Structure formats: C-alpha cells, structure tokens
Amino acid sequence: MEHVVAETPFHSGELEAQTRAGVGDVAQWAGGFIRDYLPEQHRDFHTSLPFLVVSGAGTDGQTWVTLVDGEEGFIRSPDTRLLTLDTRIDDQDPLADAFSAGTEVGVVGIELASRRRNRFSGHFHKSDTGYAIDIRQTFGNCPQYIHERAWTRVARAKPAKALSSATLSPEQIALVQASDTLFIGSGHQKGNDVPSRGYDASHRGGAPGFVHVSDAGHLRIPDYSGNNFFNTIGNLLVDPRVGLVFVDFETGSLLHISGRAKVDWQPENTHDADAWRVIDVEIDAVVERPGAVALRWVRQDHLSRRLKVTRRVKEAKNITSFYLSPVDGKPLKPFEAGQHLPVEVQIPGQVGTSKRSYSLSSAPHATDSYRLSIKREDKGLVSRFFHDEIQEGSIVEASQPSGDFVIPCSKCPLVLVSAGVGLTPMVSMLHASLSENIARPVWFVHAARNAREHALREEVEMLIARHSGAQNCVFYSRPDDGERYDVAGRIDAEALIALNPGAEAHYMLCGPAQFLSDIRNGLEKAGVPAANIHFETFGPTG
C-alpha cells in the first residue's frame, strides 16, 4: 500500500501561528513526522490503551472533548488506516449524537504511566462492532508535562445524571484549580485544502492549578513550548471554538467545557515562566458527568527518587554532564539504552516545580548512578537552572526512566546517528550494544559544528577501539584548523547508505527536527523500510 504525505501538512491558521511565534519554516521539515496512516508502533500503542481522548463538534455546533473507554482490548487496528472501538457511548456524552451520525475528530492516545502519547485525526462513525475511526493524519508527541499515573478498571455502573450549566460551580472551580492535567480540542473545517482539515485533541499539563480560573466564566491556560506545529493555536486563529475536559482521576468523573478562545501572545501578570503564550477561554457551556468512565488513576509519586549530584563534568561548549546517585544508597532502577529520565526541580520564584525529561547518556547496566548530559538552552528554564545553579551536592527529584526509543532488535546491525546533543541516547546505546556477547556490527555517526561542540568524544572513541565490529564516523560542519574529523559537512542519507550496513540494518536517529526529517525521508527514498528507521527529536524546550 502506498502512503502519501501532503507537501504541506498545515493550514493557514497553523502557518500564521508559526510565523508569529518566529519558529521558521516548519512545513519544510514537518512532513517527515506526519503520516496519513498509523505506523506499526503507533498501532500497537493505541490498541493497548484503556481509553482515547476524542475532540469534535457536537450536534449543537460547539466543540467538545471526551474520553472513550472500554473493556480490555476494545481498540483494534485491522489495517494502518483504521481503528475500531468495541464500546458503548453514554447518551449524555456531549459528542454522543455526533459520533452516531459520523463526524470529523481529533484523537490523542496517552499512557499516563509511561508518559507516552500519540495523536491523529480522522472520521468517527458507527460500525458493526461499535464504532470506527478512519485515519486522516498521525504524528507523535514528546512526554513533557505529563504526570505519571497508574490506572485500574472498575465495574461499570449506570451513568449518573449529567449536570449542565453555562458557568462553573464552586465545586467545579475547585476541581480545575486542583488539576495538573487537561485535554483541549480545536478544529479547522474550512475548505478541503489540506489534510489538517478536521479536529485536534491535545494534552496539557503543569503544576496543580496551572489553569487559572479568572471567574466562573473564564479560564486562562498557559501554552508551553512544544513541537512548533501549533495545531491547537493555529486552529483557534481560524475558529475560536474550543473544548476542554478535566478528569477527576479518583472518581472517573468528567468535566466538559465548551467555549471560545483567543490567544494572548504577550501575557502579563503570569507567574508561570514556562508559559510562552496564554489561551483565554470564555465559557459557553459546561457538562459534568459523575463517574463517566470505568477507570481510576493514582499518581506515581511514591516511585520518585531523591538523587544527589555527585559530579559535574563539562563535556563541550554548552553541554555539561550531571552524575546523579541515590540519596538513600539503594540501587537505581536499570533502564534501557535510549530512555529518558524525568526530573523535577524547584526553581526560586516559580509557582510549583518544573519538570523535564532528559535522555540518559550512561551505560544502562550501571545502578549506582545515572548520567544526564544537558545542553544549556538560552530560553530553557530548566536547562539554564541546571547549568547555572545545580552543583555537586544538589538534590533533584526523579521519576523512573521511561520511553520507547530503544534498540529494536537483538542481533541486527545498528547505525546510530546523531547531531549535537542528540548523541546522548546514542552513547548509551553504544555502551549497551558493545557490552552484549554477540557479533553485532555498529556504526556510530555523529555531527557537530566543530571539536568545541563535540561532547563525549573520548568516551565514544575508547568504546569503538575495544570492539572490532564497531566503527566511528565524525562530521564537522564548521571545522577549525587542525581538528580531527572524518567528513567536512553534514550527515545525509547518502552518506549513511554508503556505509553499506546491509538490508537488515536499523537506523537510530536523534537530533533537531529538520535533521531527522531530511535523513528519514532520504533513507526511505533509498529503499530503507520505514520499520527500520527509528527516531527521537529534541528542541529548545529545556
């Protein structure tokens, strides 16, 4: 089956938002991350979930967001462009009638325990087994701002009577003010110009109370740095109708809110330094559904560990490694090479704590310390705090390592490709692959501007020198005189194919979005199967 991606995946509102935010020509590289089908990894992910978050237009013309849950295995994927849902939709759900009639939707699948999420849009309609969603557009998301929660399923009770109003009650305001999670829905329905026509569902998270209640009819939602697609804000610039849903994780109740939104591009009087913009919501309608879903969630704060910084090592210009050891002296949980570590710090002057996830650059079999090699970003609140304030002896909170950007096979040849600080998970993968008792060929291919910006070089060279089946290739785009490197210029797909790793090779890619998009598209054009290309992007969100 041939899969086609539009030349530009964005509509006019998204392009306007990207221009106004000054993030450059996102459309130039974004096509490498957006598909009109579900990759195999996404199909496996969605069909393992106990619920989906869905946004769309109700028959009342307003935009709403809801949770659709079901029994174990209720989501199936017969092919790459279809999901089926074996479930029943409560008649009191504000999207129930639209689902029955058939409607465009945006969907986010999210696994709160592992902090994974993926989004797609499509057409929701009735089917022989319940409902189905025909896929229109798909892409993944980073794990930032997701609070870890484990879920359990309870016996489904008869739905309680929904409560409807035009504004929030004091009890509903209290729920919003205590929430660290919400889901937001928006839409773009004008014309048939681009695949992004339809709806989008997105996750938002922060410290409890990150959504400010101005009064019973108005909310202010901070907008943090993300993937620069601006799907939500772009939709709102074209159509201000917006839907929100807050989840009471202890009772399974849902608080649906529908209204109209405008974007405050230069917010004042905000105590949230992470917020780059604010979405102002004027509420039109509220629907509260007690016990709406047969799921309950519990925060995983008890799995958090206090870690002490035992070493700080400057690795390159703007990149420093922080070695973290457990305060209680107990062994750390092993991790898979390529995973990241969620960390939490209290920055003076900030309301609540700030959380980020950084790739682990250490060998995965070490249990006495973790290593994070962090680049200082000029606009990165947490990365600047690490570089400027975190010293040896400082304490940080960390959750368990997580992430699915890991070595996908036990014996296949590996081509580890990185640019800049994207080498951090690759160094961990190099440690892991070379410690195995198998004759696995490994290529470590890294790009930097020059030696001053090349981190962990000596460590990589030492590992490569110990193994006859490993090779190292260094690209410098702006080398200084007398520096040692292999190729002057940038990594491209042609250079990787020239390594002749074989048809069974898997390519692991990590770096800036443009870098990944160019290489991924080039590899696919050269005949490398999409299933053999794995990537993780990063951006200046630190």
N, C-alpha and C positions, 0 to 999 in steps of 0.2 A: 504494500500500500504506500503510495507516495504522499508525503506530508508537505504541505505548502505553508510558508510563512509570508505574511504581507510585507511589502517593502518598508512601510512604517506602521508600527502597531498602535500608534497613538492618535487620538482625535484632537480637534482644535483646542479644547479646554486643557488637556494634558500638556500640549505643546506650549500653550500660553503660560501655564504654571511653571514648566521647566525653564522657560525664558526668564520669567520674573524672578525665579529663585537663583538664576545665574549658574545653572549646573551644566551648561554646554549642550551639545547636540546629542541627547540621549538616544534618539532614534537611530543614530549611526551605529551604535553597538548593541542596543537592546534586543534586536531580533535574534541574537544568539541565545537569549534566555527565555524567549516567549515562543510557545508552540501552539498549533491548532489540534493537538492531541495530548493524551496523557502518557508520558514516558513510563516505562515498566516500573521504575522505582516509585513514581507517584501513584500508579495503580495499586501497588502493594500497600502503600501508605494509607490511601483513602479507604481501601476495603478492610483495613484493620481497625478503623476508628469506631467508637461507640456513638458518635454524633457528628453532624455537619452544621456549620453556621451558614445560613442562606439569606440573601437580601433580594428584594424585588419590589415591584409596585403592587399594592393591594387593589382590589376592585374599587376602593374608594379614591384611587388616584394618588394616594400617599405612598411614600417609600417606607418600608418596614424591614426589620431584621428579625430572624427567629432561629431557634435551634431545632433540628430534626434528628431525633434519636430513634433507636430500635433495639431489637434483641441482638444477641451475638451473631455477627456475620450478616447483618441486614443490608450492608452495602456490597454490591458485586460489580465487577467490571468485565462484561462479556467481550469487549474489544477496546481499543485505545481511544475511541471517541464516544464511549457510553458508560455511564454508571446507572445501576438500577437500585432502587430503595424498597425493600420489603418492609413497609411500615404503614402506620395509620397516622394521619394528620388530625389533630384535635380541631373540631369545628370552630373553637374560639380563637384559634391562631389567626392573627390579622392577615396572614397570607394564604389561609386555607382555601378560600374560593378561587384565588388566582392560580394556586397550584392545580386545582381540579380543572380549570379552564385551559391551562397551559400558559406559561409566561417566561419571559427572559429573567435570569437570575445571576447573581454573583455568589460564589461559594468560597469559604475558607475551611479547609480541614486542618485541625490543630490538635496536637498531642501535648497536653499541658505537662505531663510527667517528664517528657524528654525535651520539651521546648521546640519541637519541630512543627512546621506549618507549610502548607502549600495552598495556592489559590487558583481558581479557574472560574470562567463564566460559561454560560450555556443556556439551553432551553429546558425548563422543568415542565413535565407533563405526566398524565396518568398512564399506567401500563398494566399489563395483565397481572403482574405480581405486586402492584402498588403504584410506584412512581418511577420515572426515569429522567436522567439529565443528559441531553445531547451536548457534547463538549464543543465550545467555541474557541476558547483561548486559555492557556495554562502557563503558570510560572511559579517558582519557588520564592521563599522568603527567609530572611535571617531570623535568628532566635532572640534578638534583642527585645527587652522589655516584657518577656513572657515569664510569668510567675509559675513555678513548678507546683503542680497539684496531681495527686493520685485520685483515681475515680473508682467508685463502686456502683453497681447497678442494684436498684431496689425494686420490689414488686410494684407494678404499675397500678396506680389507684384511679378511681373515677375522677376526672378533672373537676376541680373546684370551680365555682363561678368566677369568671373573669371580672375585674374591676376596671371600668372605663372612666376617663375624665379628660379635661382639657389642660390641666396643670398637675404638678406633682403635689402629693400629700406630704405632711411632715415625716411620715414613716418612709415614704419613697425617697425623700430628700436624704434621710439618714442612710439608706442603702447606697445611694450614689456617692455620698461623702465617705463611706467606708470602703468603696470598691477600688481594687487595684487593676481591674480588667473591664473592658467593654468591647463590643463589636459594633462597627459602623458600616452602614450601607449607603451607596450612592449610585446614580445611574446616568447614562447618556443614551438618549433614544432618538436623536435627530439624524435622519437620513440613513443610508446604508453604505457610508463611505469607507469605514474601516472595521476590522474585526472587533475593536474595542467597544463597538456599539452594544449596549446592554447594561448589565449591573456589575457592581463590585462589592464584595464583602471583605472587610479588613479587621484585623485585631489591633487594639490599642491597649497599652499597659503602662503602669507607672506606680509610684508610691501610693498607698491608700489616700484617697482624697485628691488624686491628681486632676480629676474633673471638678471644676469649680462650679458650684450652684450659685448663680447671681441672685436669683429669686425663683419662685415656684414655676416660672415660665421660661427661664433662660439658663443655659449651660455654656461654659467655656471649656473647650477641650484642647489641651496642648498638642501641637504637632511636632514630633521629633524628627531628627534626620533619619532617612531611610534609604530605599533603593533608588531614589531620584526619578521613579516613574511618575509619581504624583497622580496615581489613579483616582484617589478619593478627592483631593483638592481640584484636580482637573475636571472631574465630573461636576463638582459643586460650582465651578465657574460657568458651566453651561446650564446646569439645572440645580437650583439651590435646595431641592427637596432631599431630605436626609432621614435615615432611620438609625436608631440605636437600640441595643439590647444590653441590659445589665443582668448578670446571673447571680442569684443567691445560691452560692455553692453548697451551703449546708442544707437547704430545703428543696433545691431544684426548681425554685420559682423564677419566673422571667419577668422583667420589667421592660416592656417595649415602649419606645418613644418615637414619635414621628414629628418632623418639623421642617423648618427651613434654615439654611445655614449661610453664613458669609465668612470670608477668610480675613482675619486681621494679620496683615503681613508684617507689621511692626508693633507687636503688642507691648503695652506699657503696664506697669504695676503688676508684673508677674514675678513670683518668687522661684519659678522653675527655670533655671539657667539652661536646661536641656531643650526647652521649647524654642523652636525657630519661628514658629507661627502659632496662631490660635484660631480654632474654629468656633465661632459664635453660633449657638443654636437657639432659635426661637421655637418653643414647643407648640405644636398644634393639637396633638392627641397623645394620650397615654393609655396603655392597656397593661394591667398587671395580672399575671396568670399564676396563682399559687400552685406549687407542686407540678409545674407543667411538664417536666422531663423526669424520667425514672433513673436519674443519675445523681450522685452526690460526690463532691470533691473535698479533699483535705489538703491543706498546704503541707509542703515537704520541708518546712523549716528545720525539723529535727535532723535532717540529713546534712545540714550546713556544718562546715568545719571552720574553726579559727586557725588561721595559718600565719606564721611569722616569717617575715622576710629575713632570710639568713645570709643572703649575698645579693649584691647589685653589681652587674658587670656591663660596662659599656661595650656594645658589640660593633657599632658603626655609627655614623652620623645619624642622630635622632632615634637610634634603636638601642634599648637597654634591656638586658635580661634580669628578671627578678626570680630568685630561687625561694620557694615557699615550702616551709616544713610545718608539720602539725604541732600546735601548741601542747596538745595532750600527749605527745610522744607515740601515739598509736599509728600503725602503718596506714598509709594513704590507700585509697581505693585504686587498683590498677585501671588503666584506661587503654583504649585502642588508639593506635597511632592515627593522627588526623583529627581527633576530637578536640573540643574546646573546653575551657574551664570558666563557668560563670562566677564572677567575683562581684563583691558588694563593698562599697566604701562610703563612709560618711564624710562629705566634703563640707567644711565650715561655710556657713551662710546658706546652705541648701536645706530645703524642707524635705525630710526623708532621706533615704540613702540612694545612691546612684549605682546602677548595675550595668555591667558589660560582660561580654564573653570574648575571651582571647584564646587563640589556638595554643595548645601545649607544644613546646618545642623540644621537650626532653624525651629520653628513651622511655617507652611505655611500661617497661618491666620494673623500673625503679619505684619503690614505695616509700622512700624516706623523704623525697621532696618532689615538687612539681617545678617546672621552669616555664615562665611566660616571657617571651621576647617581644616587647611592646614598642611600637613606633609612636613618637610624640607628634600628635597632630595639632596644628595651630588652633583649630576650632574644636578639638576634642576635650571635653570637660574632664573625663576620667583619665585619659592618657596623659594629659598635662599634669593632673594631680599625682599620678604615679611618678612621672619623671621629676616633678618639682618638689614633692612633699614626702613620698614614700621612701624611707631609708631603711637600712639594716636595723632590725628590731621592731619595725612597724608591724601592726596586726591588720589583716584583712579577713573578711568572711568569704567563704567559697562554697558553692554547691558541688554536687558530684559532676565529674566530667560527662559530657554528653555530645551528641552529634553523630551523623551517619556518613560523613565524608571520611571513609576509612578504606583500607586496602580491600579490594573486592574479590580477590581470588587467592588461592593458597600457593600456586606454583607459576602463574603466568608472568611473563616479562613485564616489568614496570618502567614507565617513563615518567619521572617525577619532574614537573615543570613549574617554575615559579618566577615571579618578578617582585623585586623589592622585599617588603616584609612578608610577602606571601610564601616565603621559604619556610616559615615556622612549622606548619604541619608537615612539610616535606622532609625536614630534618628528622622529625620524629618517625616518619615512615621509613626513612633511610636506616635509622637505628633498628627499627623493627624487622625490616626485610633482610638486613645483613646479619641479624642475630639468629635467623632461622637456619635449621640444618638441611637446607635444600639448595640446589644449584639454580637459584633464580637470577636471571640477568636483570640488572637495574641500571638505569641511566638517570643521573641527577643533573638537570639542566636548569641553570639559574641566570636571570638577567638583572643587572643593576646598572646604575649610571657609571660608576667607577669604583675603585677599591675602597674609597672612603665611605661608600654607602653599601658595601657588601658585608653583611653580617654573617657570623658563624662559619667563615670560610675555612679556617684552620681545622675546625672540628669535622667538617664535611670531607676535607682532603685526607685527614687521618683515617676516617672510616673507609673511604674509597681505596686507600693504599693497602688496607688489610684484606681486601677481597678481590680476587682476580675477575669475578663476574660483574664488577661494578665499574661504571665509567662516569666521569665528571666533565661537564662542558659549561664554560662560563662565557656569557655575552655581556659586553660593556657597551652601552650606547654613547657615552661621552668619556672615553678613557683619557687619563692623564698620561703624560710621557713616562715611560719606564715601567708602567703597570703590567702585571702578568694576567693574561686572559686568553681565551681561545678564539673568540669571534668579536669583531667590532660591529656593532649594530644591534638589532632587536631579534628576539626569537620569533620565528613564524612557523607555520605548519610544514612548509617545505623542508626546513632545517630538521624538524623532528622526524619526518619520514625518511630523510637521508641517513639517519642513524641506523636504519634497517633493523628495527626491533622485532619485526615479524608480524604476521597476521593475528597472532594470539595476544599481542601486547595490549595492556591497558594504560591509558594516559591519565595521570592525575594532575590537574591544573589548579593553581591558586595564584591570584593576583588581582589587579584592577579589572573592572568590568570590561573595558574596551579590549584589553589584552586577552582576556578569556574568550570574548566573543569572536575576535579575529582568528584565534588559534582553533577554537572549536569548529567554526564554520569551515576553515581551511582543511582540517582533518577530515570532516565529513565529505567535503568535495573530493578529497583524495581517496575516498573509499573506506575510511575507518568507520566501523559500525558505531552508531550513537551509543549503544550499550557499553562500548569500550572507552568512552570518554566521560570522565568524572571531574567535577569542578566545584570550587568554592570561591566566592568573590569576597572582597573586602572593600571598604570605602572609608572616608574620613569621618566616621561617626564616633570615634573614640572618646 
